[in-house]
């Protein structure tokens, strides 16, 4: 599935409530992944810049201009299929209502 990745503008702010405010996030990429767990792994800088990975379908202009991006972390949001989730300390929290 295609997973849209949104990074929190205020990095480290914590996990959003069940009603995330889109103005607090920046769209950074779309990746092709089996599930949210794989999307999380694909958007982390481990051995190389994740934005250069083969699974990346789209990168925002900001990420391209900067030449890279921070890893996806707690509080960031991903949208895939019919679900929107926030990255939690362990796993993901389903966000009930959001327009991204």
Steps between C-alpha positions, in 0.01 A plus 500: 500500500606858456562667836513879533740617769452824693759630745400710798600865466585505873722193509500325835167651604351154564222286366201691361153456639246292313419817301822619335525855366647487145651848541743349752650265238703518181456248220843352435455189286296216362652152527390162368471263798318187610382664823569789738783311671685465172428865412652601834814295432528638146490859628783470751862593435680181602773407252423776251265791435150354486391756242730330248333160544334310217165486684469879495230593248491874571706754695385849588681797348633593846661160548651510151638850558647404837659188357348280768264475789493390862376154585133439567447503875247508784225751428529484121198392298457248218200450273449177308199312372203619706702567817687790653744417778739686726835347583492411870775395740406142420315445174235733368190679630199517273383856438122513482442811292742700294522663160845475350 
